[in-house]
């Protein structure tokens, strides 16, 4: 890590991280930690990157949601209001009932689209 410098910081979803490591694996051999991370991401990635990006666009329409909250919702894909509230527990805001329903509807639509593929 000597000489390495962080040039950009961005929160990414599990599907995006999986894509990064998949690309890296095609270029050359992954290190031990990278292989473990790739195995984990493969096991826990429930949607593909394309669907994750579409869901992110839908969730960003709810203006109260922070970038990290959007990423966590995409990673965990809550099925009901209780699961969503647990994800948003540390945020300094609470969503209105209509906003909660919109978020859960977007997640359900994404999971439904995945089931059809």
Secondary structure, DSSP 4 states (H G I P E B T S, - for coil): -TT----------HHHHHHHHHHHHHHSPPPHHHHHHHHHHHHH--S-HHHHHHHHHHHHTSTT--HHHHHHHHHH---SHHHHHHHTTTSS----HHHHHHHHHHHHHHHHHHHH-
